[in-house]
């Protein structure tokens, strides 16, 4: 069974939570509850769509979960709008990644009064960025490791139990079920990526967003820039990756869905490598896209990477 087939197995079980997430994302300017029951629900706000999907899987039908950023948004340099602050002030809990991912969040949270917030990377050993303006800062993309994602789920579970202790049993059950699904995805990712020969195990991307995934599955990581910033794909960055691709006879390069792939296509053209497509990291897709859930995101990326690296 491929990792995508395994993901399909979980789709039906998570359909209701996925719909709830998308309704929350679509209703950006509509704060009117759809039913009297929704009025009684506590609201949880997350900083981006992946966290919202994780949280909804733990919340089930007991909490309303929404994301501040929309599908496809670039999370690092996001600029909040007034309605985001209104949502945050009306929320009962805010969940965020931390590790310097949401560079806008500290100032944003400073404008929100008396709403508790929880950092979901608490307990994760960070991988330090080794170059650029963020040298020695933690690489924030910890969720790209399914093993790290289990820590996210436990932190979400604890936050929900504290927020709504009456439904502790439900959150415990939902978290356990979702954790089992993550562990199954992890095992299948190991099997899929293990097919790639060691001399082809180079993951070349635009942003250095795959450090945790590369560590877990034995890949060498190469990137144009270490973390999304205002200026990307400088000639120096592009030339450095071109030299690395040529030196190591790397056959396929990738980018991410929330940034321009122009620089990476330039690398491919200069080296003769294939552009293997865009991977998903910072955002889910719409319901009819390839990664409407976090489990789908892991499965999709693994397939694109393994097929790209195995191509002649």
DAUR-V945242 format. One record per residue. RES is the residue in three letters. PHI is phi in whole degrees, -180 to 180 (none if undefined). OMEGA is omega in whole degrees, 0 to 359 (999 if undefined). Layout:
RES:PHI:OMEGA, RES:PHI:OMEGA
This chain:
UNK:none:178, UNK:-76:181, UNK:-66:177, UNK:-70:177, UNK:-64:177, UNK:-64:178, UNK:-63:179, UNK:-60:180, UNK:-61:183, UNK:-90:188, UNK:-63:183, UNK:-63:181, UNK:-66:183, UNK:-102:185, UNK:-61:181, UNK:-63:180, UNK:-69:178, UNK:-66:179, UNK:-64:179, UNK:-61:178, UNK:-64:183, UNK:-67:176, UNK:-62:179, UNK:-62:181, UNK:-72:183, UNK:-73:185, UNK:-89:188, UNK:-59:184, UNK:-111:185, UNK:-122:183, UNK:-99:182, UNK:-80:181, UNK:-62:181, UNK:-82:180, UNK:-156:178, UNK:-65:179, UNK:-63:181, UNK:-63:180, UNK:-62:183, UNK:-82:181, UNK:-75:171, UNK:-76:183, UNK:-110:176, UNK:-114:180, UNK:-111:176, UNK:-118:183, UNK:-81:177, UNK:-151:195, UNK:-66:181, UNK:-65:177, UNK:-64:179, UNK:-64:179, UNK:-67:175, UNK:-56:184, UNK:-64:181, UNK:-66:178, UNK:-64:178, UNK:-80:183, UNK:-71:186, UNK:61:181, UNK:-96:189, UNK:-87:182, UNK:-133:173, UNK:-95:183, UNK:-115:178, UNK:-134:177, UNK:-108:175, UNK:-67:180, UNK:-83:183, UNK:-88:176, UNK:-58:178, UNK:87:182, UNK:-75:174, UNK:-85:193, UNK:-79:189, UNK:-60:185, UNK:-105:181, UNK:-57:178, UNK:-112:182, UNK:-60:177, UNK:-111:184, UNK:-53:181, UNK:-66:176, UNK:-64:179, UNK:-66:178, UNK:-63:178, UNK:-60:182, UNK:-63:181, UNK:-67:180, UNK:-87:184, UNK:-77:175, UNK:-97:181, UNK:-161:176, UNK:-122:179, UNK:-111:179, UNK:-142:185, UNK:-78:186, UNK:79:183, UNK:59:177, UNK:67:178, UNK:-72:183, UNK:-91:187, UNK:-67:180, UNK:-91:196, UNK:-75:183, UNK:-60:178, UNK:-66:179, UNK:-60:182, UNK:-66:178, UNK:-65:178, UNK:-95:180, UNK:-111:185, UNK:-104:168, UNK:62:173, UNK:-115:182, UNK:-67:178, UNK:-134:182, UNK:-132:176, UNK:-89:189, UNK:-89:178, UNK:-93:178, UNK:-60:181, UNK:99:179, UNK:-97:177, UNK:-78:184, UNK:-76:169, UNK:-97:184, UNK:-80:173, UNK:-74:189, UNK:-104:182, UNK:-157:177, UNK:82:184, UNK:-67:181, UNK:-107:180, UNK:-53:180, UNK:74:172, UNK:-81:180, UNK:-71:169, UNK:-68:190, UNK:-83:190, UNK:-86:186, UNK:-67:182, UNK:-67:180, UNK:-72:170, UNK:-100:177, UNK:-57:177, UNK:-66:174, UNK:-65:181, UNK:-59:177, UNK:-63:177, UNK:-68:175, UNK:-54:184, UNK:-63:179, UNK:-66:178, UNK:-66:176, UNK:-65:180, UNK:-57:180, UNK:-62:180, UNK:-64:182, UNK:-71:178, UNK:-64:178, UNK:-68:181, UNK:-71:189, UNK:-140:186, UNK:-61:181, UNK:-63:182, UNK:-107:182, UNK:-56:183, UNK:-61:180, UNK:-66:181, UNK:-66:178, UNK:-63:180, UNK:-66:181, UNK:-62:180, UNK:-65:179, UNK:-65:180, UNK:-64:181, UNK:-66:178, UNK:-63:177, UNK:-63:178, UNK:-67:177, UNK:-64:179, UNK:-65:177, UNK:-67:176, UNK:-62:179, UNK:-58:180, UNK:-64:180, UNK:-73:175, UNK:-61:178, UNK:-58:182, UNK:-67:182, UNK:-66:185, UNK:-76:177, UNK:-68:178, UNK:-71:182, UNK:-79:179, UNK:-60:185, UNK:-58:182, UNK:-76:178, UNK:-114:189, UNK:-88:177, UNK:-111:177, UNK:-104:182, UNK:-102:183, UNK:-131:177, UNK:-75:179, UNK:-100:177, UNK:-77:187, UNK:-96:188, UNK:-116:184, UNK:-61:182, UNK:-73:177, UNK:-66:179, UNK:-62:178, UNK:-61:185, UNK:-70:187, UNK:-117:171, UNK:69:178, UNK:-106:172, UNK:-91:184, UNK:-99:175, UNK:-133:182, UNK:-152:178, UNK:-76:178, UNK:-137:186, UNK:-72:180, UNK:-153:184, UNK:-55:180, UNK:-138:184, UNK:-63:181, UNK:-111:183, UNK:-132:178, UNK:54:173, UNK:-72:178, UNK:-54:180, UNK:-65:179, UNK:-63:181, UNK:-62:181, UNK:-64:179, UNK:-63:179, UNK:-70:176, UNK:-56:181, UNK:-63:179, UNK:-66:179, UNK:-63:180, UNK:-66:184, UNK:-60:185, UNK:-101:178, UNK:52:180, UNK:-75:188, UNK:-95:186, UNK:-141:177, UNK:-128:186, UNK:-135:171, UNK:-139:180, UNK:-121:189, UNK:-71:186, UNK:-99:180, UNK:-131:178, UNK:-72:178, UNK:-96:184, UNK:-58:181, UNK:-63:181, UNK:-71:175, UNK:-67:175, UNK:-66:176, UNK:-61:181, UNK:-61:181, UNK:-65:183, UNK:-73:186, UNK:-107:185, UNK:84:176, UNK:-72:176, UNK:-88:171, UNK:-83:189, UNK:-84:178, UNK:115:181, UNK:-99:178, UNK:-98:180, UNK:-105:181, UNK:-134:190, UNK:-91:184, UNK:-152:169, UNK:-77:174, UNK:-102:173, UNK:-69:184, UNK:-59:181, UNK:-94:178, UNK:-90:186, UNK:-77:185, UNK:-135:179, UNK:-72:178, UNK:-132:179, UNK:-65:177, UNK:-62:176, UNK:-63:180, UNK:-60:180, UNK:-62:181, UNK:-65:181, UNK:-63:181, UNK:-61:180, UNK:-62:180, UNK:-67:181, UNK:-63:180, UNK:-66:183, UNK:-66:178, UNK:-66:179, UNK:-66:183, UNK:-76:179, UNK:-90:181, UNK:-69:182, UNK:-67:999
